[in-house]
Amino acid sequence: MLDEQTYQLKVDETLEELDEALGDGADKYGFEPDFQAGALTVEFDDPPAKFVVSPNSPVRQIWVSAHSKSFKLDWSEEAGAFVLAGTGQTLRGLMSEAVSRQLGEEITL
């Protein structure tokens, strides 16, 4: 398990990169990312939805709420990213899939 300082650095870097990637597609695809107070939200107007990506410091994970599901990602040194246990899917891959599903078209973050 990562120590608190290393975890926080990884989370900050990861969420800032994800926010930037989401921002690049926001205008084109009509959704709005918002990164505040350490959490990232993505809101969609049509159809309406809200995804939340937030750190959970006590367990050193990033949690994602999307499509009425909750995903818990751990840091993987091997992947150099936060990943889903079992599948190895990265946070960026998970969010690309969730946003694509919401929009009804394939996008890559």
DRENTORKOL-3810 file (N, C-alpha, C; in nm, 4 decimals):
REM DRENTORKOL-3810
@n.u->0.0845; n.v->-0.1184; n.w->0.0000; ca.u->0.0000; ca.v->0.0000; ca.w->0.0000; c.u->0.0891; c.v->0.1248; c.w->0.0000
@n.u->0.0478; n.v->0.2242; n.w->-0.0770; ca.u->0.1227; ca.v->0.3499; ca.w->-0.0840; c.u->0.1144; c.v->0.4240; c.w->0.0484
@n.u->0.2216; n.v->0.4975; n.w->0.0818; ca.u->0.2122; ca.v->0.5846; ca.w->0.1986; c.u->0.1239; c.v->0.7047; c.w->0.1604
@n.u->0.0764; n.v->0.7786; n.w->0.2582; ca.u->-0.0200; ca.v->0.8871; ca.w->0.2368; c.u->0.0320; c.v->0.9932; c.w->0.1396
@n.u->0.1563; n.v->1.0335; n.w->0.1548; ca.u->0.2121; ca.v->1.1391; ca.w->0.0694; c.u->0.2225; c.v->1.0922; c.w->-0.0764
@n.u->0.2724; n.v->0.9733; n.w->-0.0986; ca.u->0.2846; ca.v->0.9198; ca.w->-0.2345; c.u->0.1467; c.v->0.8996; c.w->-0.2959
@n.u->0.0545; n.v->0.8465; n.w->-0.2173; ca.u->-0.0824; ca.v->0.8282; ca.w->-0.2643; c.u->-0.1412; c.v->0.9612; c.w->-0.3107
@n.u->-0.1269; n.v->1.0644; n.w->-0.2286; ca.u->-0.1856; ca.v->1.1945; ca.w->-0.2617; c.u->-0.1242; c.v->1.2525; c.w->-0.3887
@n.u->0.0061; n.v->1.2354; n.w->-0.4065; ca.u->0.0710; ca.v->1.2814; ca.w->-0.5296; c.u->0.0169; c.v->1.2078; c.w->-0.6513
@n.u->0.0017; n.v->1.0765; n.w->-0.6412; ca.u->-0.0507; ca.v->0.9955; ca.w->-0.7520; c.u->-0.1948; c.v->1.0355; c.w->-0.7837
@n.u->-0.2768; n.v->1.0553; n.w->-0.6813; ca.u->-0.4165; ca.v->1.0945; ca.w->-0.7007; c.u->-0.4247; c.v->1.2294; c.w->-0.7701
@n.u->-0.3510; n.v->1.3275; n.w->-0.7184; ca.u->-0.3551; ca.v->1.4621; ca.w->-0.7763; c.u->-0.3144; c.v->1.4595; c.w->-0.9234
@n.u->-0.2059; n.v->1.3918; n.w->-0.9524; ca.u->-0.1567; ca.v->1.3813; ca.w->-1.0900; c.u->-0.2589; c.v->1.3110; c.w->-1.1798
@n.u->-0.3130; n.v->1.2017; n.w->-1.1319; ca.u->-0.4087; ca.v->1.1226; ca.w->-1.2087; c.u->-0.5357; c.v->1.2012; c.w->-1.2382
@n.u->-0.5917; n.v->1.2670; n.w->-1.1366; ca.u->-0.7164; ca.v->1.3409; ca.w->-1.1559; c.u->-0.6964; c.v->1.4649; c.w->-1.2419
@n.u->-0.5826; n.v->1.5309; n.w->-1.2298; ca.u->-0.5542; ca.v->1.6465; ca.w->-1.3155; c.u->-0.5431; c.v->1.6037; c.w->-1.4616
@n.u->-0.4757; n.v->1.4919; n.w->-1.4868; ca.u->-0.4634; ca.v->1.4409; ca.w->-1.6238; c.u->-0.5993; c.v->1.4002; c.w->-1.6796
@n.u->-0.6818; n.v->1.3359; n.w->-1.5978; ca.u->-0.8146; ca.v->1.2945; ca.w->-1.6420; c.u->-0.9022; c.v->1.4168; c.w->-1.6696
@n.u->-0.8948; n.v->1.5176; n.w->-1.5841; ca.u->-0.9710; ca.v->1.6404; ca.w->-1.6043; c.u->-0.9317; c.v->1.7066; c.w->-1.7365
@n.u->-0.8037; n.v->1.7100; n.w->-1.7651; ca.u->-0.7552; ca.v->1.7683; ca.w->-1.8910; c.u->-0.8067; c.v->1.6885; c.w->-2.0110
@n.u->-0.8000; n.v->1.5563; n.w->-2.0027; ca.u->-0.8482; ca.v->1.4710; ca.w->-2.1121; c.u->-0.9988; c.v->1.4896; c.w->-2.1328
@n.u->-1.0739; n.v->1.4974; n.w->-2.0238; ca.u->-1.2180; ca.v->1.5199; ca.w->-2.0343; c.u->-1.2477; c.v->1.6586; c.w->-2.0906
@n.u->-1.1705; n.v->1.7572; n.w->-2.0493; ca.u->-1.1890; ca.v->1.8937; ca.w->-2.0988; c.u->-1.1704; c.v->1.9031; c.w->-2.2490
@n.u->-1.0784; n.v->1.8220; n.w->-2.3028; ca.u->-1.0533; ca.v->1.8227; ca.w->-2.4471; c.u->-1.1759; c.v->1.7783; c.w->-2.5269
@n.u->-1.2569; n.v->1.6903; n.w->-2.4718; ca.u->-1.3740; ca.v->1.6402; ca.w->-2.5433; c.u->-1.5054; c.v->1.7024; c.w->-2.4998
@n.u->-1.5022; n.v->1.7843; n.w->-2.3951; ca.u->-1.6255; ca.v->1.8367; ca.w->-2.3359; c.u->-1.7102; c.v->1.9175; c.w->-2.4340
@n.u->-1.6514; n.v->2.0112; n.w->-2.5018; ca.u->-1.7284; ca.v->2.0949; ca.w->-2.5939; c.u->-1.7804; c.v->2.0152; c.w->-2.7123
@n.u->-1.6957; n.v->1.9291; n.w->-2.7650; ca.u->-1.7343; ca.v->1.8495; ca.w->-2.8819; c.u->-1.8503; c.v->1.7553; c.w->-2.8516
@n.u->-1.8485; n.v->1.6953; n.w->-2.7316; ca.u->-1.9480; ca.v->1.5926; ca.w->-2.6988; c.u->-2.0578; c.v->1.6397; c.w->-2.6038
@n.u->-2.0494; n.v->1.7631; n.w->-2.5554; ca.u->-2.1572; ca.v->1.8177; ca.w->-2.4745; c.u->-2.1675; c.v->1.7672; c.w->-2.3327
@n.u->-2.0560; n.v->1.7541; n.w->-2.2634; ca.u->-2.0593; ca.v->1.7228; ca.w->-2.1205; c.u->-1.9677; c.v->1.8205; c.w->-2.0488
@n.u->-1.9772; n.v->1.8243; n.w->-1.9171; ca.u->-1.9014; ca.v->1.9236; ca.w->-1.8413; c.u->-1.8248; c.v->1.8603; c.w->-1.7251
@n.u->-1.6912; n.v->1.8553; n.w->-1.7366; ca.u->-1.6104; ca.v->1.8092; ca.w->-1.6234; c.u->-1.5851; c.v->1.9250; c.w->-1.5262
@n.u->-1.5753; n.v->1.8937; n.w->-1.3996; ca.u->-1.5494; ca.v->1.9950; ca.w->-1.2979; c.u->-1.4607; c.v->1.9318; c.w->-1.1904
@n.u->-1.3418; n.v->1.9874; n.w->-1.1737; ca.u->-1.2456; ca.v->1.9353; ca.w->-1.0768; c.u->-1.2315; c.v->2.0346; c.w->-0.9635
@n.u->-1.2925; n.v->2.0029; n.w->-0.8486; ca.u->-1.2896; ca.v->2.0908; ca.w->-0.7324; c.u->-1.2769; c.v->2.0096; c.w->-0.6047
@n.u->-1.2063; n.v->2.0674; n.w->-0.5102; ca.u->-1.1928; ca.v->2.0074; ca.w->-0.3763; c.u->-1.1457; c.v->1.8622; c.w->-0.3820
@n.u->-1.0597; n.v->1.8311; n.w->-0.4792; ca.u->-1.0021; ca.v->1.6982; ca.w->-0.4879; c.u->-1.0871; c.v->1.5927; c.w->-0.5548
@n.u->-1.2075; n.v->1.6292; n.w->-0.5993; ca.u->-1.2955; ca.v->1.5340; ca.w->-0.6674; c.u->-1.3286; c.v->1.5865; c.w->-0.8065
@n.u->-1.3523; n.v->1.4944; n.w->-0.8965; ca.u->-1.3841; ca.v->1.5275; ca.w->-1.0349; c.u->-1.5263; c.v->1.4803; c.w->-1.0643
@n.u->-1.6095; n.v->1.5708; n.w->-1.1127; ca.u->-1.7439; ca.v->1.5328; ca.w->-1.1544; c.u->-1.7558; c.v->1.5556; c.w->-1.3047
@n.u->-1.8388; n.v->1.4749; n.w->-1.3671; ca.u->-1.8673; ca.v->1.4891; ca.w->-1.5095; c.u->-2.0189; c.v->1.4874; c.w->-1.5230
@n.u->-2.0741; n.v->1.5978; n.w->-1.5741; ca.u->-2.2192; ca.v->1.6080; ca.w->-1.5875; c.u->-2.2602; c.v->1.6093; c.w->-1.7336
@n.u->-2.3688; n.v->1.5386; n.w->-1.7606; ca.u->-2.4239; ca.v->1.5265; ca.w->-1.8947; c.u->-2.5657; c.v->1.5827; c.w->-1.8937
@n.u->-2.6026; n.v->1.6559; n.w->-1.9998; ca.u->-2.7369; ca.v->1.7111; ca.w->-2.0102; c.u->-2.8340; c.v->1.6159; c.w->-2.0780
@n.u->-2.7880; n.v->1.5484; n.w->-2.1840; ca.u->-2.8793; ca.v->1.4681; ca.w->-2.2643; c.u->-2.8166; c.v->1.3367; c.w->-2.3073
@n.u->-2.8542; n.v->1.2261; n.w->-2.2472; ca.u->-2.9449; ca.v->1.2154; ca.w->-2.1326; c.u->-2.8736; c.v->1.2585; c.w->-2.0046
@n.u->-2.9495; n.v->1.3064; n.w->-1.9069; ca.u->-2.8882; ca.v->1.3576; ca.w->-1.7843; c.u->-2.8190; c.v->1.2478; c.w->-1.7026
@n.u->-2.7011; n.v->1.2815; n.w->-1.6546; ca.u->-2.6249; ca.v->1.1896; ca.w->-1.5688; c.u->-2.5122; c.v->1.2671; c.w->-1.5027
@n.u->-2.4615; n.v->1.2096; n.w->-1.3961; ca.u->-2.3471; ca.v->1.2681; ca.w->-1.3258; c.u->-2.2561; c.v->1.1547; c.w->-1.2815
@n.u->-2.1294; n.v->1.1630; n.w->-1.3199; ca.u->-2.0277; ca.v->1.0676; ca.w->-1.2758; c.u->-1.9399; c.v->1.1395; c.w->-1.1737
@n.u->-1.8934; n.v->1.0664; n.w->-1.0740; ca.u->-1.8060; ca.v->1.1236; ca.w->-0.9714; c.u->-1.6812; c.v->1.0366; c.w->-0.9584
@n.u->-1.5665; n.v->1.1019; n.w->-0.9613; ca.u->-1.4376; ca.v->1.0348; ca.w->-0.9429; c.u->-1.3729; c.v->1.1008; c.w->-0.8218
@n.u->-1.3501; n.v->1.0228; n.w->-0.7156; ca.u->-1.2980; ca.v->1.0831; ca.w->-0.5932; c.u->-1.1995; c.v->0.9900; c.w->-0.5229
@n.u->-1.1032; n.v->1.0511; n.w->-0.4555; ca.u->-1.0084; ca.v->0.9706; ca.w->-0.3783; c.u->-1.0726; c.v->0.9227; c.w->-0.2482
@n.u->-1.0281; n.v->0.8063; n.w->-0.2028; ca.u->-1.0667; ca.v->0.7553; ca.w->-0.0723; c.u->-0.9366; c.v->0.7243; c.w->0.0014
@n.u->-0.8879; n.v->0.8247; n.w->0.0718; ca.u->-0.7564; ca.v->0.8174; ca.w->0.1356; c.u->-0.7369; c.v->0.7033; c.w->0.2339
@n.u->-0.8340; n.v->0.6738; n.w->0.3215; ca.u->-0.8101; ca.v->0.5677; ca.w->0.4196; c.u->-0.7726; c.v->0.4331; c.w->0.3572
@n.u->-0.8280; n.v->0.4034; n.w->0.2391; ca.u->-0.7980; ca.v->0.2756; ca.w->0.1746; c.u->-0.7065; c.v->0.2918; c.w->0.0533
@n.u->-0.6600; n.v->0.4161; n.w->0.0294; ca.u->-0.5655; ca.v->0.4475; ca.w->-0.0800; c.u->-0.6193; c.v->0.4052; c.w->-0.2169
@n.u->-0.7455; n.v->0.4378; n.w->-0.2416; ca.u->-0.8086; ca.v->0.4045; ca.w->-0.3683; c.u->-0.8685; c.v->0.5291; c.w->-0.4329
@n.u->-0.9045; n.v->0.5159; n.w->-0.5595; ca.u->-0.9900; ca.v->0.6126; ca.w->-0.6268; c.u->-1.1223; c.v->0.5407; c.w->-0.6509
@n.u->-1.2313; n.v->0.6076; n.w->-0.6156; ca.u->-1.3632; ca.v->0.5512; ca.w->-0.6341; c.u->-1.4343; c.v->0.6262; c.w->-0.7457
@n.u->-1.5045; n.v->0.5508; n.w->-0.8285; ca.u->-1.5801; ca.v->0.6081; ca.w->-0.9397; c.u->-1.7257; c.v->0.5655; c.w->-0.9257
@n.u->-1.8138; n.v->0.6614; n.w->-0.9381; ca.u->-1.9571; ca.v->0.6333; ca.w->-0.9416; c.u->-2.0058; c.v->0.6726; c.w->-1.0803
@n.u->-2.0555; n.v->0.5741; n.w->-1.1559; ca.u->-2.1049; ca.v->0.5984; ca.w->-1.2917; c.u->-2.2067; c.v->0.4909; c.w->-1.3274
@n.u->-2.3128; n.v->0.5298; n.w->-1.3942; ca.u->-2.4167; ca.v->0.4359; ca.w->-1.4375; c.u->-2.4708; c.v->0.3524; c.w->-1.3210
@n.u->-2.4946; n.v->0.4177; n.w->-1.2081; ca.u->-2.5501; ca.v->0.3522; ca.w->-1.0885; c.u->-2.4620; c.v->0.2396; c.w->-1.0354
@n.u->-2.3334; n.v->0.2461; n.w->-1.0656; ca.u->-2.2378; ca.v->0.1472; ca.w->-1.0150; c.u->-2.1227; c.v->0.2194; c.w->-0.9466
@n.u->-2.0539; n.v->0.1456; n.w->-0.8626; ca.u->-1.9369; ca.v->0.1980; ca.w->-0.7943; c.u->-1.8156; c.v->0.1128; c.w->-0.8307
@n.u->-1.7073; n.v->0.1789; n.w->-0.8638; ca.u->-1.5831; ca.v->0.1109; ca.w->-0.9008; c.u->-1.4733; c.v->0.1575; c.w->-0.8066
@n.u->-1.3917; n.v->0.0646; n.w->-0.7595; ca.u->-1.2834; ca.v->0.0965; ca.w->-0.6670; c.u->-1.1519; c.v->0.0563; c.w->-0.7315
@n.u->-1.0653; n.v->0.1549; n.w->-0.7503; ca.u->-0.9389; ca.v->0.1328; ca.w->-0.8203; c.u->-0.8209; c.v->0.1503; c.w->-0.7260
@n.u->-0.7248; n.v->0.0588; n.w->-0.7371; ca.u->-0.6020; ca.v->0.0621; ca.w->-0.6580; c.u->-0.4849; c.v->0.1025; c.w->-0.7462
@n.u->-0.3816; n.v->0.1585; n.w->-0.6849; ca.u->-0.2613; ca.v->0.1946; ca.w->-0.7587; c.u->-0.1851; c.v->0.0680; c.w->-0.7983
@n.u->-0.1422; n.v->0.0626; n.w->-0.9231; ca.u->-0.0598; ca.v->-0.0473; ca.w->-0.9723; c.u->0.0729; c.v->0.0098; c.w->-1.0206
@n.u->0.1813; n.v->-0.0297; n.w->-0.9543; ca.u->0.3139; ca.v->0.0134; ca.w->-0.9984; c.u->0.3430; c.v->-0.0394; c.w->-1.1383
@n.u->0.3006; n.v->-0.1633; n.w->-1.1624; ca.u->0.3236; ca.v->-0.2272; ca.w->-1.2916; c.u->0.2602; c.v->-0.1476; c.w->-1.4050
@n.u->0.1350; n.v->-0.1046; n.w->-1.3867; ca.u->0.0634; ca.v->-0.0285; ca.w->-1.4901; c.u->0.0948; c.v->0.1199; c.w->-1.4838
@n.u->0.1453; n.v->0.1652; n.w->-1.3687; ca.u->0.1709; ca.v->0.3084; ca.w->-1.3513; c.u->0.0419; c.v->0.3885; c.w->-1.3503
@n.u->-0.0652; n.v->0.3255; n.w->-1.2969; ca.u->-0.1975; ca.v->0.3870; ca.w->-1.2987; c.u->-0.2854; c.v->0.3230; c.w->-1.1920
@n.u->-0.3967; n.v->0.3888; n.w->-1.1630; ca.u->-0.4983; ca.v->0.3279; ca.w->-1.0787; c.u->-0.5772; c.v->0.2314; c.w->-1.1662
@n.u->-0.5970; n.v->0.1080; n.w->-1.1183; ca.u->-0.6623; ca.v->0.0040; ca.w->-1.1976; c.u->-0.7694; c.v->-0.0691; c.w->-1.1161
@n.u->-0.8647; n.v->-0.1279; n.w->-1.1884; ca.u->-0.9663; ca.v->-0.2132; ca.w->-1.1270; c.u->-0.9049; c.v->-0.3485; c.w->-1.0955
@n.u->-0.9243; n.v->-0.3945; n.w->-0.9748; ca.u->-0.8760; ca.v->-0.5278; ca.w->-0.9381; c.u->-0.9490; c.v->-0.6309; c.w->-1.0244
@n.u->-0.8787; n.v->-0.7323; n.w->-1.0619; ca.u->-0.9407; ca.v->-0.8386; ca.w->-1.1409; c.u->-0.9296; c.v->-0.8168; c.w->-1.2903
@n.u->-0.9653; n.v->-0.6958; n.w->-1.3372; ca.u->-0.9627; ca.v->-0.6700; ca.w->-1.4818; c.u->-0.8352; c.v->-0.5987; c.w->-1.5259
@n.u->-0.7773; n.v->-0.5181; n.w->-1.4353; ca.u->-0.6594; ca.v->-0.4402; ca.w->-1.4717; c.u->-0.6921; c.v->-0.3175; c.w->-1.5546
@n.u->-0.8216; n.v->-0.2883; n.w->-1.5734; ca.u->-0.8610; ca.v->-0.1710; ca.w->-1.6513; c.u->-0.8187; c.v->-0.0447; c.w->-1.5767
@n.u->-0.7584; n.v->0.0483; n.w->-1.6483; ca.u->-0.7124; ca.v->0.1726; ca.w->-1.5873; c.u->-0.8295; c.v->0.2684; c.w->-1.5661
@n.u->-0.8069; n.v->0.3688; n.w->-1.4831; ca.u->-0.9081; ca.v->0.4714; ca.w->-1.4598; c.u->-0.9455; c.v->0.5395; c.w->-1.5908
@n.u->-0.8470; n.v->0.5730; n.w->-1.6705; ca.u->-0.8740; ca.v->0.6400; ca.w->-1.7978; c.u->-0.9570; c.v->0.5494; c.w->-1.8902
@n.u->-0.9242; n.v->0.4214; n.w->-1.8941; ca.u->-1.0007; ca.v->0.3272; ca.w->-1.9745; c.u->-1.1436; c.v->0.3135; c.w->-1.9253
@n.u->-1.1595; n.v->0.3059; n.w->-1.7936; ca.u->-1.2917; ca.v->0.2965; ca.w->-1.7333; c.u->-1.3743; c.v->0.4196; c.w->-1.7669
@n.u->-1.3153; n.v->0.5368; n.w->-1.7547; ca.u->-1.3887; ca.v->0.6597; ca.w->-1.7836; c.u->-1.4194; c.v->0.6734; c.w->-1.9324
@n.u->-1.3286; n.v->0.6312; n.w->-2.0181; ca.u->-1.3564; ca.v->0.6323; ca.w->-2.1628; c.u->-1.4780; c.v->0.5456; c.w->-2.1928
@n.u->-1.4815; n.v->0.4281; n.w->-2.1318; ca.u->-1.5932; ca.v->0.3355; ca.w->-2.1516; c.u->-1.7241; c.v->0.3933; c.w->-2.0973
@n.u->-1.7196; n.v->0.4515; n.w->-1.9780; ca.u->-1.8407; ca.v->0.5071; ca.w->-1.9165; c.u->-1.8943; c.v->0.6257; c.w->-1.9954
@n.u->-1.8057; n.v->0.7154; n.w->-2.0386; ca.u->-1.8480; ca.v->0.8319; ca.w->-2.1158; c.u->-1.9011; c.v->0.7871; c.w->-2.2522
@n.u->-1.8347; n.v->0.6924; n.w->-2.3143; ca.u->-1.8809; ca.v->0.6402; ca.w->-2.4437; c.u->-2.0209; c.v->0.5814; c.w->-2.4313
@n.u->-2.0414; n.v->0.5041; n.w->-2.3268; ca.u->-2.1743; ca.v->0.4443; ca.w->-2.3036; c.u->-2.2793; c.v->0.5528; c.w->-2.2854
@n.u->-2.2451; n.v->0.6556; n.w->-2.2089; ca.u->-2.3398; ca.v->0.7640; ca.w->-2.1841; c.u->-2.3744; c.v->0.8392; c.w->-2.3128
@n.u->-2.2745; n.v->0.8625; n.w->-2.3958; ca.u->-2.2952; ca.v->0.9398; ca.w->-2.5183; c.u->-2.3509; c.v->0.8566; c.w->-2.6331
@n.u->-2.3359; n.v->0.7254; n.w->-2.6240; ca.u->-2.3812; ca.v->0.6384; ca.w->-2.7308; c.u->-2.2889; c.v->0.6372; c.w->-2.8499
@n.u->-2.1646; n.v->0.6784; n.w->-2.8275; ca.u->-2.0624; ca.v->0.6721; ca.w->-2.9319; c.u->-1.9243; c.v->0.6550; c.w->-2.8691
@n.u->-1.8383; n.v->0.5892; n.w->-2.9419; ca.u->-1.7043; ca.v->0.5555; ca.w->-2.8918; c.u->-1.6143; c.v->0.6783; c.w->-2.8857
@n.u->-1.5607; n.v->0.7053; n.w->-2.7659; ca.u->-1.4592; ca.v->0.8102; ca.w->-2.7528; c.u->-1.3436; c.v->0.7529; c.w->-2.6718
@n.u->-1.2273; n.v->0.8115; n.w->-2.6910; ca.u->-1.1087; ca.v->0.7714; ca.w->-2.6156; c.u->-1.0535; c.v->0.8930; c.w->-2.5449
@n.u->-1.0331; n.v->0.8800; n.w->-2.4168; ca.u->-0.9770; ca.v->0.9905; ca.w->-2.3387; c.u->-0.8258; c.v->0.9802; c.w->-2.3342
END
